Amino acid sequence: MEQTVEYAHATGLLSGIWLLVAIPLASAAVLLLLGRKADKWGHWLGVVAVAVPFVLGLSMFFSLRGLDPDARAAEQSLWDFIVVGGLHVEFGLLFDPLAAVFVLLITGVGSLIHLYAVGYMEHDPERRKFFAYFNLFVAAMLLLVLGNNYVMLYFGWEGVGLASYLLISFWYVRPSAATAGKKAFLMNRVGDAGLAIGIFLLFATLGTTQYDEVFNGVGALSGTTVLVLGILLLLGAAGKSGQFPLQAWLPDAMEGPTPVSALIHAATMVTAGVYLIARSNPIFSANTTLQTIVVSVGALTLLLGCIIGAAKDDIKRVLAWSTVSQIGYMFLGVGLGGGAYSLAIVHLLAHGFFKANMFLGAGSVMHGMHDQVDIRRFGALSKYMRWTWLTFMMGWLAIIGIPPLSGFFTKEPIIVAAFERGDWTSWLYGGAALLGAGLTAFYMTRLFILTFHGPKRWTEDIKEPHESPYIMTVPLMLLALGSIGAGFLMKTSVPRWLEPVLGPEVAEHEPVLSHGVITALSLVLTVLGAGVAYALFRKGTAEQEQPAGVLVTAARRNLYTDAFNEAVFERPGIYLTRALVFLDNRGIDGAVNGLAATVGGSSGRLRRLQTGFVRSYALSMLTGVVLVVGAFLAIQLGWLA
């Protein structure tokens, strides 16, 4: 039965929704405009600018909670944003149960990450600028989840992309950081092009981009239109959340400062794709083929992340691939539809705690180990970094799903839901989720054992590791508490809270295995995976001792996904660039050589810069043009009528 979507006008405390976005945005502007004048206190302004929205968001949450469940949606229209012909887009915000939980995650976990960053970035001369970008990141993400239409969502979506580029490449003097920032920016352009065309298609078919009007009109669309629209939205979601086939940028994003990694992976950017699908649940629930595609992307990505993560030696890259995998579980949940939508959100919230905990713990390890990141060169750190070890342990136990920690209460229900599809695919997707649980236990235990236990394997420049200051360990302690109890506290309350937006948590089919059997199998595979890792790595390892079989070699090379992207997408771009340069040799090369002569530099370096820019720009524009022309022709030919 279709339900009419209606939003009430925001009143009282809820009329201040705009402050949630305005406060961190204003802080970012102040820090950037004042420049070095804010060096002494700018970082504290950055912390306060996220902590205050958390307090406001919490107050608004309780205000919303006091309303009748059917009326828990407050909409605020600030001004007309775009009025052209039949297109009317307002700059409007929406605070409903789904937006509320994301606001609390972004500002709550974000505040702890900001506080941690005060200590982590203490000796960086650009700390004030870092916090400006950090605040901009939070403001853009808040706009993304609070917008009341797809254009506002896209506005925040692009703001998140800009902020991530600035933060990933913050240490731009490092070639690896500059490259990682560009890689993230360009790969996200592919997904963003899909999302943009999806929004165009919404207006072309429904004449609106407002959430309530779109969701009320989905029933009038043909199955083909819904399928194409959903695939375009899924492409955008896969780009932001690092899902197949657009996952390659996410592990490379580790080149930025560790607090950036924590914010991206726990509270902001990668959760945007899950939010988009959950917010668009009337669209995805209207087509079973579309749901199958989302489930397939999630199942494939969760296994891909596990396999590659098991072969990585960089502590942050292991955690990055674990994020790819855990977001895969969330995509699996939102793809299953029905009650699994809320299960995915519960896992997302718990993941925010234990993943931020472990990323900041990795930063603490790096802080005490002179920025060493190779887990094969750690060992025995539990004796020197007691708080980091203890808090990291809570995150490790949570992510592998050991009861009674949070991951057990959030990941297990998704695995059970995968066995409830009602046909043979229950075994396919449920089996993938179970296998992922065992693999997760293996590679995360490998990470924990090699880092904190076994013999010392330090390099000669490290005399004795040291614990991080309290400004870094206190956030770890608070996040560890969330890693322990968040899942149990949210397992029933959050699904009930989200019912007005996502529907009730009711299974459409009986699972092919009983809940008890599925849970038992998951725990057995988890213990088995952790036990194998402990047996293999309890005595440590050295680089030359690492196995180098076919599977391990493939995993170390990211299962050749980067090689595929290079062959199919990058190489054609290079050849196109060379052709353009050859055809316009006098124009482009003449200008390059003239500039080189003017500055007294080498034309070779400028030509390389020019070639790299043209290559990236050509690839981005070519992708956008193909998608736009394809969508236009489909509409004109009546395929999407």
C-alpha positions as CSV (number, residue, x, y, z in Angstrom):
1,M,0.0,0.0,0.0
2,E,1.4,3.4,-1.0
3,Q,1.7,6.0,1.7
4,T,1.4,9.7,0.9
5,V,4.4,11.6,2.1
6,E,3.8,15.0,3.8
7,Y,6.0,17.3,5.8
8,A,4.9,19.9,8.3
9,H,6.3,23.4,8.5
10,A,9.1,23.8,11.1
11,T,8.2,25.7,14.2
12,G,9.6,26.4,17.7
13,L,13.1,25.0,18.2
14,L,13.0,23.2,14.9
15,S,12.8,26.5,13.1
16,G,16.5,26.8,13.8
17,I,17.5,23.8,11.5
18,W,19.5,26.2,9.3
19,L,21.9,26.9,12.2
20,L,23.1,23.3,12.0
21,V,24.7,24.1,8.6
22,A,25.4,27.8,9.1
23,I,27.6,27.4,12.3
24,P,30.3,25.2,10.8
25,L,30.1,27.0,7.5
26,A,30.6,30.4,9.2
27,S,33.5,29.0,11.2
28,A,35.2,27.8,8.1
29,A,34.8,31.2,6.5
30,V,36.2,33.0,9.5
31,L,39.3,30.7,9.7
32,L,40.0,31.1,6.0
33,L,39.5,34.9,5.9
34,L,41.5,35.7,9.0
35,G,44.4,33.6,7.9
36,R,47.4,33.4,10.2
37,K,45.7,35.8,12.7
38,A,43.7,32.7,13.8
39,D,46.6,30.4,14.3
40,K,46.6,30.5,18.1
41,W,42.8,29.8,18.6
42,G,41.4,28.7,15.3
43,H,41.5,25.0,16.1
44,W,39.3,25.6,19.2
45,L,36.9,27.6,17.1
46,G,36.8,24.6,14.7
47,V,35.9,22.2,17.6
48,V,33.2,24.4,19.1
49,A,31.7,24.9,15.6
50,V,30.9,21.2,15.5
51,A,30.1,20.7,19.2
52,V,27.4,23.4,19.2
53,P,25.5,21.9,16.3
54,F,25.7,18.5,18.1
55,V,24.0,20.1,21.2
56,L,21.4,21.8,18.9
57,G,20.8,18.6,17.0
58,L,20.3,16.6,20.2
59,S,17.8,19.2,21.4
60,M,16.0,19.1,18.0
61,F,16.0,15.3,18.2
62,F,14.1,15.4,21.5
63,S,11.7,18.0,20.1
64,L,11.0,15.7,17.1
65,R,10.7,12.8,19.4
66,G,7.9,14.5,21.3
67,L,5.7,14.7,18.2
68,D,3.3,12.1,17.0
69,P,5.1,9.4,15.0
70,D,3.1,10.4,11.8
71,A,4.1,14.0,12.2
72,R,7.8,13.7,12.8
73,A,9.0,15.7,9.8
74,A,9.7,19.4,10.0
75,E,10.4,21.2,6.7
76,Q,11.9,24.7,6.4
77,S,11.9,26.7,3.2
78,L,14.5,29.5,3.3
79,W,14.3,31.1,-0.1
80,D,13.8,30.3,-3.8
81,F,17.0,28.8,-5.1
82,I,16.2,28.2,-8.8
83,V,13.2,29.4,-10.7
84,V,13.5,28.7,-14.4
85,G,10.4,27.9,-16.5
86,G,8.8,24.9,-14.9
87,L,11.7,24.2,-12.6
88,H,11.2,25.5,-9.1
89,V,13.8,24.6,-6.5
90,E,13.7,26.0,-3.1
91,F,16.6,26.3,-0.6
92,G,14.9,24.1,1.9
93,L,15.8,21.8,4.8
94,L,14.1,18.8,6.2
95,F,14.5,17.4,9.8
96,D,12.9,14.0,10.1
97,P,13.9,10.8,11.9
98,L,16.4,9.8,9.1
99,A,18.0,13.2,9.0
100,A,18.1,13.4,12.8
101,V,20.2,10.2,13.3
102,F,22.6,11.4,10.6
103,V,22.9,14.8,12.2
104,L,23.8,13.2,15.5
105,L,26.3,10.9,13.9
106,I,28.0,13.7,11.9
107,T,28.2,16.2,14.7
108,G,28.7,13.7,17.6
109,V,31.5,11.6,16.2
110,G,32.7,14.6,14.3
111,S,33.2,16.6,17.5
112,L,35.4,13.8,19.0
113,I,37.4,13.6,15.8
114,H,37.9,17.4,15.8
115,L,39.0,17.3,19.4
116,Y,41.5,14.5,18.6
117,A,42.8,16.5,15.7
118,V,43.8,19.4,18.0
119,G,46.5,17.1,19.5
120,Y,47.3,15.3,16.3
121,M,47.9,18.4,14.2
122,E,49.6,20.3,17.0
123,H,52.9,20.8,15.2
124,D,51.4,21.5,11.8
125,P,51.9,25.2,10.8
126,E,48.7,25.0,8.8
127,R,46.5,23.7,11.6
128,R,44.1,26.6,11.3
129,K,43.5,26.0,7.6
130,F,43.0,22.3,8.4
131,F,40.2,23.0,10.8
132,A,38.6,25.4,8.3
133,Y,38.5,22.6,5.7
134,F,37.3,20.2,8.5
135,N,34.4,22.6,9.3
136,L,33.6,23.0,5.6
137,F,33.4,19.2,5.3
138,V,30.9,18.9,8.2
139,A,28.8,21.8,6.9
140,A,28.6,20.2,3.4
141,M,27.6,16.8,4.9
142,L,24.9,18.4,7.0
143,L,23.5,20.2,4.0
144,L,23.5,16.9,2.2
145,V,21.4,15.1,4.8
146,L,19.2,18.0,5.7
147,G,18.2,19.2,2.2
148,N,14.5,18.7,1.4
149,N,15.1,18.0,-2.3
150,Y,17.6,16.3,-4.6
151,V,19.1,19.6,-5.7
152,M,20.0,20.6,-2.1
153,L,21.3,17.1,-1.6
154,Y,23.5,17.5,-4.7
155,F,24.7,20.9,-3.5
156,G,25.9,19.3,-0.3
157,W,27.2,16.3,-2.3
158,E,29.5,18.4,-4.3
159,G,30.6,20.4,-1.2
160,V,31.6,17.1,0.4
161,G,33.6,16.2,-2.7
162,L,35.4,19.6,-2.7
163,A,36.2,19.3,1.0
164,S,37.5,15.8,0.7
165,Y,39.8,16.9,-2.1
166,L,41.2,19.7,0.0
167,L,41.7,17.4,3.0
168,I,43.1,14.3,1.3
169,S,45.6,16.4,-0.5
170,F,46.2,18.7,2.5
171,W,49.9,17.8,2.6
172,Y,50.1,18.5,-1.1
173,V,53.9,18.8,-1.1
174,R,53.8,15.0,-0.9
175,P,53.3,13.6,-4.5
176,S,51.3,10.7,-3.1
177,A,48.9,13.0,-1.3
178,A,48.4,15.2,-4.3
179,T,47.7,12.2,-6.5
180,A,45.3,10.7,-4.0
181,G,43.3,13.9,-3.8
182,K,43.0,14.1,-7.6
183,K,42.1,10.4,-7.8
184,A,39.3,10.8,-5.3
185,F,38.0,14.0,-7.0
186,L,38.0,12.4,-10.5
187,M,36.5,9.1,-9.6
188,N,33.8,10.8,-7.7
189,R,33.0,12.9,-10.8
190,V,31.9,9.7,-12.5
191,G,29.4,8.9,-9.8
192,D,28.4,12.5,-9.5
193,A,27.6,12.6,-13.2
194,G,25.2,9.7,-12.7
195,L,23.5,11.4,-9.8
196,A,23.2,14.7,-11.7
197,I,21.6,12.9,-14.7
198,G,19.3,11.1,-12.3
199,I,18.1,14.4,-11.0
200,F,17.6,15.7,-14.5
201,L,15.5,12.6,-15.2
202,L,13.4,13.2,-12.1
203,F,12.5,16.6,-13.4
204,A,11.9,15.4,-16.9
205,T,9.5,12.7,-15.8
206,L,7.9,14.1,-12.6
207,G,8.5,17.9,-13.0
208,T,10.0,18.2,-9.5
209,T,12.9,17.4,-7.3
210,Q,11.2,17.8,-4.0
211,Y,11.3,14.7,-1.9
212,D,7.6,14.5,-1.0
213,E,6.5,15.2,-4.6
214,V,8.9,12.7,-6.1
215,F,8.0,9.9,-3.7
216,N,4.3,10.5,-4.2
217,G,4.8,10.3,-7.9
218,V,7.0,7.3,-8.2
219,G,3.9,5.0,-8.7
220,A,3.1,6.8,-11.9
221,L,6.5,5.9,-13.5
222,S,7.1,2.9,-15.8
223,G,9.3,0.1,-14.6
224,T,12.0,1.0,-17.1
225,T,12.1,4.6,-15.9
226,V,12.4,3.5,-12.2
227,L,15.1,1.1,-13.1
228,V,17.2,3.6,-15.1
229,L,16.6,6.3,-12.4
230,G,17.7,3.9,-9.6
231,I,20.9,2.8,-11.5
232,L,21.8,6.5,-11.9
233,L,21.3,7.2,-8.2
234,L,23.2,4.0,-7.4
235,L,26.1,5.1,-9.5
236,G,26.3,8.3,-7.5
237,A,26.0,6.3,-4.2
238,A,28.8,3.9,-5.3
239,G,31.1,6.8,-6.0
240,K,30.7,8.5,-2.6
241,S,30.7,5.3,-0.6
242,G,33.6,3.6,-2.4
243,Q,31.5,0.7,-3.7
244,F,32.3,-1.4,-6.8
245,P,33.2,-0.3,-9.5
246,L,34.2,3.1,-8.0
247,Q,36.0,1.9,-4.9
248,A,39.6,2.5,-5.9
249,W,39.9,6.0,-4.6
250,L,38.9,5.2,-1.0
251,P,42.0,3.4,0.2
252,D,44.3,6.0,-1.5
253,A,42.5,8.7,0.6
254,M,44.7,7.5,3.5
255,E,47.4,9.9,2.3
256,G,45.6,12.7,4.2
257,P,46.1,13.3,7.9
258,T,44.6,10.5,10.0
259,P,41.7,12.6,11.4
260,V,40.6,13.1,7.8
261,S,40.5,9.3,7.3
262,A,38.4,8.9,10.4
263,L,35.9,11.7,9.4
264,I,35.6,10.3,5.9
265,H,35.2,6.7,6.9
266,A,33.1,7.0,10.0
267,A,30.9,10.1,10.0
268,T,30.7,11.8,6.7
269,M,31.6,11.0,3.1
270,V,31.2,7.2,2.7
271,T,27.9,7.2,4.6
272,A,26.4,9.6,1.9
273,G,25.7,6.8,-0.5
274,V,23.9,4.7,2.1
275,Y,21.9,7.8,3.0
276,L,21.0,8.5,-0.6
277,I,19.6,5.0,-1.2
278,A,17.8,5.0,2.2
279,R,16.3,8.4,1.5
280,S,15.2,7.3,-1.9
281,N,13.7,4.0,-0.6
282,P,10.3,4.6,-2.4
283,I,12.2,4.5,-5.7
284,F,14.4,1.5,-5.0
285,S,11.5,-0.4,-3.4
286,A,9.4,0.0,-6.6
287,N,11.6,-2.2,-8.7
288,T,12.8,-5.7,-7.7
289,T,15.5,-5.8,-10.4
290,L,16.9,-2.6,-9.1
291,Q,17.0,-4.0,-5.6
292,T,18.8,-7.1,-6.9
293,I,21.5,-4.8,-8.5
294,V,22.0,-3.0,-5.2
295,V,22.3,-6.2,-3.3
296,S,24.8,-7.6,-5.8
297,V,26.9,-4.5,-5.6
298,G,26.9,-4.8,-1.8
299,A,27.7,-8.5,-1.7
300,L,30.5,-8.2,-4.3
301,T,32.1,-5.2,-2.6
302,L,32.0,-6.6,0.9
303,L,33.9,-9.7,-0.3
304,L,36.3,-7.6,-2.4
305,G,37.2,-5.4,0.6
306,C,37.8,-8.4,2.8
307,I,40.1,-10.2,0.4
308,I,42.2,-7.1,-0.4
309,G,42.3,-6.0,3.2
310,A,43.8,-9.4,4.2
311,A,46.9,-8.7,2.1
312,K,47.6,-5.1,3.0
313,D,50.4,-4.1,5.5
314,D,49.7,-0.4,5.9
315,I,47.6,0.0,9.1
316,K,45.4,2.7,7.6
317,R,44.9,0.9,4.3
318,V,43.7,-2.3,6.1
319,L,41.2,-0.1,7.9
320,A,40.2,1.6,4.6
321,W,39.5,-1.7,2.9
322,S,37.5,-2.8,6.0
323,T,35.4,0.3,5.4
324,V,34.8,-0.7,1.8
325,S,33.7,-4.1,3.1
326,Q,31.5,-2.8,5.9
327,I,29.7,-0.2,3.6
328,G,29.1,-3.3,1.4
329,Y,27.1,-4.8,4.2
330,M,25.1,-1.6,4.4
331,F,24.4,-1.6,0.7
332,L,23.4,-5.2,1.1
333,G,20.9,-4.1,3.7
334,V,19.4,-1.2,1.8
335,G,19.2,-3.4,-1.3
336,L,17.2,-6.0,0.5
337,G,14.6,-3.4,1.2
338,G,11.7,-3.6,3.6
339,G,12.9,-3.8,7.2
340,A,16.5,-4.2,6.1
341,Y,16.7,-0.5,5.3
342,S,16.7,0.3,9.0
343,L,19.1,-2.5,9.8
344,A,21.6,-0.9,7.4
345,I,21.3,2.4,9.2
346,V,21.8,0.8,12.6
347,H,25.0,-0.8,11.3
348,L,26.0,2.5,9.8
349,L,25.7,4.2,13.2
350,A,27.6,1.5,15.1
351,H,30.2,1.5,12.4
352,G,30.7,5.3,13.0
353,F,31.8,4.5,16.5
354,F,34.1,1.6,16.0
355,K,35.6,2.7,12.8
356,A,36.4,6.2,14.1
357,N,37.8,4.5,17.2
358,M,40.2,2.3,15.1
359,F,41.2,5.0,12.7
360,L,42.1,7.4,15.5
361,G,43.8,4.5,17.3
362,A,45.9,4.0,14.2
363,G,46.8,7.7,14.3
364,S,47.8,7.2,17.9
365,V,50.0,4.3,17.0
366,M,51.6,6.4,14.2
367,H,52.1,9.2,16.7
368,G,54.0,7.0,19.0
369,M,56.0,5.2,16.2
370,H,57.3,8.2,14.3
371,D,54.6,7.9,11.5
372,Q,55.5,4.3,10.8
373,V,52.5,2.6,9.1
374,D,53.8,-0.9,8.3
375,I,52.2,-3.4,10.7
376,R,55.0,-5.8,10.1
377,R,57.3,-3.3,11.9
378,F,55.2,-3.0,15.0
379,G,54.6,-5.6,17.7
380,A,54.4,-5.5,21.5
381,L,52.8,-2.1,21.5
382,S,50.3,-3.2,24.1
383,K,53.0,-2.7,26.8
384,Y,53.8,0.8,25.8
385,M,50.4,2.3,24.6
386,R,47.9,0.8,27.1
387,W,45.0,3.1,26.4
388,T,45.4,2.9,22.6
389,W,45.6,-0.9,22.8
390,L,42.6,-1.2,25.0
391,T,40.4,1.1,23.0
392,F,41.5,-0.4,19.7
393,M,40.7,-3.8,21.1
394,M,37.1,-2.7,21.6
395,G,36.8,-1.6,18.0
396,W,38.4,-4.8,16.8
397,L,36.0,-7.0,18.8
398,A,33.0,-4.8,17.6
399,I,33.8,-5.0,13.9
400,I,34.3,-8.7,13.9
401,G,31.0,-9.2,15.7
402,I,31.9,-10.7,19.0
403,P,29.0,-10.4,21.5
404,P,28.0,-8.3,23.4
405,L,29.8,-5.6,21.4
406,S,28.0,-3.4,18.9
407,G,28.9,-5.2,15.7
408,F,27.2,-8.4,16.8
409,F,23.9,-6.6,17.2
410,T,24.1,-4.7,13.9
411,K,25.8,-7.0,11.4
412,E,24.2,-10.3,12.3
413,P,20.6,-9.0,11.5
414,I,21.8,-8.0,8.0
415,I,23.2,-11.5,7.5
416,V,19.9,-13.0,8.7
417,A,18.0,-10.6,6.3
418,A,20.1,-11.8,3.4
419,F,18.8,-15.3,4.0
420,E,15.2,-14.0,3.8
421,R,14.9,-13.2,0.1
422,G,12.6,-16.2,-0.5
423,D,14.5,-17.8,-3.4
424,W,17.8,-19.4,-4.3
425,T,19.5,-16.0,-4.0
426,S,19.1,-16.3,-0.3
427,W,21.9,-18.8,-0.3
428,L,24.0,-16.7,-2.6
429,Y,23.8,-13.4,-0.8
430,G,23.5,-14.9,2.7
431,G,26.5,-17.1,2.0
432,A,28.5,-14.0,0.8
433,A,27.6,-12.2,4.0
434,L,28.6,-15.2,6.2
435,L,31.9,-15.6,4.3
436,G,32.6,-11.9,4.7
437,A,32.1,-12.3,8.5
438,G,34.9,-15.0,8.6
439,L,37.2,-13.0,6.4
440,T,36.7,-9.9,8.4
441,A,37.6,-11.7,11.6
442,F,40.8,-13.0,9.9
443,Y,42.2,-9.8,8.5
444,M,41.2,-7.6,11.4
445,T,42.7,-10.1,13.9
446,R,45.9,-10.1,11.8
447,L,46.0,-6.3,12.0
448,F,45.4,-6.3,15.8
449,I,47.9,-9.1,16.6
450,L,50.7,-7.7,14.4
451,T,50.3,-4.2,15.8
452,F,50.0,-4.8,19.5
453,H,51.3,-8.3,20.2
454,G,54.1,-10.6,19.4
455,P,57.8,-9.7,19.4
456,K,59.1,-6.2,18.8
457,R,59.8,-5.5,15.1
458,W,60.6,-1.8,15.2
459,T,63.1,0.0,13.0
460,E,66.3,1.4,14.5
461,D,65.1,5.0,14.6
462,I,62.4,4.1,17.2
463,K,63.9,3.8,20.7
464,E,60.6,3.4,22.7
465,P,57.0,4.1,21.6
466,H,55.0,6.4,23.8
467,E,51.3,6.9,24.5
468,S,49.5,9.8,23.0
469,P,48.4,12.8,25.1
470,Y,45.0,12.8,26.8
471,I,43.5,15.2,24.2
472,M,43.9,12.2,21.8
473,T,43.2,9.3,24.1
474,V,40.0,10.7,25.7
475,P,38.1,10.7,22.3
476,L,39.4,7.1,21.9
477,M,37.8,6.2,25.3
478,L,34.5,7.7,24.4
479,L,34.4,6.1,21.0
480,A,35.3,2.8,22.6
481,L,32.3,3.0,24.9
482,G,30.2,3.5,21.7
483,S,31.9,0.5,20.2
484,I,30.8,-1.6,23.2
485,G,27.2,-0.5,23.8
486,A,25.9,1.3,20.7
487,G,24.7,-1.8,18.9
488,F,22.7,-3.2,21.9
489,L,21.2,0.2,22.6
490,M,20.1,0.9,19.0
491,K,19.1,-2.6,17.7
492,T,15.4,-2.1,18.5
493,S,15.0,1.6,19.2
494,V,16.5,3.0,15.9
495,P,14.3,0.7,13.6
496,R,11.2,1.9,15.5
497,W,12.4,5.5,15.3
498,L,12.9,5.2,11.5
499,E,9.5,3.5,10.7
500,P,7.9,6.8,9.5
501,V,10.6,7.1,6.8
502,L,11.7,3.5,6.1
503,G,8.7,1.5,7.1
504,P,8.3,-1.3,9.7
505,E,10.9,-4.0,10.3
506,V,8.9,-6.9,9.0
507,A,10.5,-9.8,7.0
508,E,8.6,-10.6,3.8
509,H,9.8,-14.3,3.7
510,E,11.0,-16.9,6.2
511,P,14.8,-17.4,6.2
512,V,16.0,-20.6,4.5
513,L,17.8,-21.2,7.8
514,S,16.6,-20.4,11.3
515,H,17.9,-17.3,13.0
516,G,19.7,-19.4,15.6
517,V,21.5,-21.5,13.0
518,I,22.6,-18.4,11.0
519,T,23.9,-16.7,14.1
520,A,25.8,-19.8,15.2
521,L,27.4,-20.2,11.8
522,S,28.4,-16.6,11.8
523,L,30.0,-16.9,15.2
524,V,31.8,-20.2,14.3
525,L,33.3,-18.6,11.1
526,T,34.3,-15.5,13.1
527,V,36.1,-17.5,15.8
528,L,37.6,-19.7,13.1
529,G,38.9,-16.7,11.1
530,A,40.3,-15.0,14.2
531,G,41.9,-18.3,15.4
532,V,43.7,-18.8,12.1
533,A,45.0,-15.3,12.1
534,Y,46.3,-15.7,15.6
535,A,48.0,-19.0,14.8
536,L,49.7,-17.5,11.8
537,F,50.8,-14.1,13.2
538,R,51.1,-14.5,17.0
539,K,54.9,-14.7,16.6
540,G,55.0,-11.8,14.2
541,T,56.1,-11.7,10.6
542,A,58.7,-10.1,8.3
543,E,58.4,-8.9,4.8
544,Q,60.3,-11.9,3.3
545,E,58.1,-14.3,5.3
546,Q,54.8,-13.1,3.7
547,P,53.2,-15.7,1.4
548,A,53.1,-14.8,-2.3
549,G,50.7,-17.1,-3.9
550,V,48.4,-16.2,-6.8
551,L,45.6,-15.0,-4.6
552,V,47.8,-13.0,-2.3
553,T,49.6,-11.4,-5.2
554,A,46.2,-10.5,-6.8
555,A,44.9,-9.1,-3.5
556,R,48.1,-7.0,-3.0
557,R,47.4,-5.5,-6.4
558,N,43.7,-4.8,-5.5
559,L,42.5,-7.8,-7.5
560,Y,43.7,-5.9,-10.6
561,T,40.8,-3.4,-10.4
562,D,43.3,-0.5,-10.8
563,A,44.9,-2.2,-13.8
564,F,41.5,-2.6,-15.3
565,N,40.6,1.1,-14.8
566,E,44.0,2.0,-16.3
567,A,43.5,-0.1,-19.4
568,V,39.9,0.7,-20.1
569,F,39.7,4.4,-19.0
570,E,43.1,6.0,-18.4
571,R,44.9,4.7,-21.5
572,P,42.3,6.0,-23.9
573,G,42.4,9.3,-22.1
574,I,46.2,9.4,-22.6
575,Y,45.9,8.6,-26.3
576,L,43.3,11.3,-26.7
577,T,45.5,13.8,-25.0
578,R,48.5,12.9,-27.1
579,A,46.3,13.3,-30.2
580,L,45.1,16.7,-29.1
581,V,48.6,17.9,-28.4
582,F,49.8,16.5,-31.8
583,L,47.0,18.2,-33.7
584,D,47.5,21.5,-32.0
585,N,51.3,21.4,-31.7
586,R,51.8,25.0,-32.6
587,G,49.0,26.2,-30.3
588,I,49.3,24.3,-27.1
589,D,53.0,23.4,-27.2
590,G,53.9,26.8,-28.4
591,A,52.2,28.4,-25.5
592,V,53.8,25.9,-23.1
593,N,57.3,26.5,-24.5
594,G,56.8,30.2,-24.4
595,L,55.7,30.1,-20.8
596,A,58.7,27.8,-19.9
597,A,61.0,30.3,-21.6
598,T,59.5,33.2,-19.7
599,V,59.9,31.6,-16.2
600,G,63.2,30.0,-17.1
601,G,61.9,26.5,-16.5
602,S,61.7,23.3,-18.6
603,S,59.0,22.8,-21.1
604,G,59.0,19.1,-20.2
605,R,57.7,19.6,-16.7
606,L,55.0,22.0,-17.9
607,R,54.0,19.6,-20.7
608,R,53.6,16.9,-18.1
609,L,51.4,19.1,-16.0
610,Q,49.4,20.1,-19.1
611,T,49.1,16.5,-20.2
612,G,47.9,15.3,-16.8
613,F,45.3,18.1,-16.6
614,V,44.0,17.5,-20.1
615,R,43.9,13.8,-19.5
616,S,41.9,14.1,-16.3
617,Y,39.6,16.8,-17.8
618,A,39.0,14.9,-21.0
619,L,38.1,11.7,-19.1
620,S,35.7,13.6,-16.8
621,M,34.1,15.5,-19.6
622,L,33.9,12.5,-21.9
623,T,32.1,10.5,-19.2
624,G,29.6,13.3,-18.6
625,V,28.9,13.9,-22.3
626,V,28.2,10.2,-22.9
627,L,25.8,10.0,-20.0
628,V,24.0,13.3,-20.8
629,V,23.6,12.4,-24.5
630,G,22.5,8.9,-23.7
631,A,19.8,10.1,-21.2
632,F,18.6,12.8,-23.7
633,L,18.2,10.3,-26.5
634,A,16.5,7.8,-24.2
635,I,13.9,10.5,-23.2
636,Q,13.4,11.7,-26.8
637,L,12.9,8.2,-28.2
638,G,10.4,7.4,-25.5
639,W,12.4,4.7,-23.8
640,L,11.9,6.4,-20.4
641,A,8.3,7.5,-20.9
